[in-house]
Amino acid sequence: MHGRHSGARLKVPRVALGLFVAGTDTGVGKTFIASALLYALGGEGRAVVGMKPVAAGREGDRWSDVEALKSASTLHAPERLVNPYAFDPAIAPHIAAELAGVSIDIETIARAFEELSRRADAVVVEGVGGFLVPLNARETTADMARRLRLPVLLVVGMRLGCLNHALLTLRAIEDAGLHCAGWVANCIDPGMSQLEANIRALKARLACPLWAAVPFQARPDAKEIARLVSATKWMEAA
């Protein structure tokens, strides 16, 4: 493991746009969609940066989620701001932190976010795992999202069970007092039965707009699908 820490408060006028990308579960494509948003907005000439407050699961000498967000960003910021906490094992972050003798502090994350906000036109913050994954003994990813006070984009991994996961996650977002600006149907299972019917069911039940239905890609290319993710909807939600 290794942990990184940063430095001071929140919500400053410098931020033109900010978004928290949440998922219905781990492995549903949060990094993929967050990167696509960065490519979409960066393509308009804005200074954009992705933030992964907590990463778990080192591959070789890097954390792939962090590297993907950095590649999609037009603003290059210090690692301590982009990724305040990074742990080697791909396990629940609070357990990884305990094993490393580290406590994940949401205020440290908020201070890093503030610093990024001063430097960028837009910041995309990617959560870790599902929306209620524990970060420490008391707090979850939901508490982190609440502290940052950003609109939320929900990434739904389209596979069996996604209806229940999506509806429960939206309820958790609303219970946290946050605005769900929209959702993305990310088709991660190429063999999912009745895909379109499931998307229709979610459109009828989720009280937020569908931003995009992203088709399955054997080799996901965030730059390629950036055109599907409208930066206009993000600006309207800000």
Secondary structure, 3 states (H helix, E strand, C coil): CEECCCCCCCCCCCCCEEEEEEECCCCCCHHHHHHHHHHHHHCCCCCEEEECCEEECCECCECHHHHHHHHHCCCCCCHHHHCCEEECCCCCHHHHHHHHCCCCCHHHHHHHHHHHHHHCCEEEEECCCCCCCECCCCCEHHHHHHHHCCCEEEEEECCCCHHHHHHHHHHHHHHCCCCEEEEEEECCCCCCCCHHHHHHHHHHHCCCCEEEEECCCCCCCHHHHHHHCCHHHHHHHC
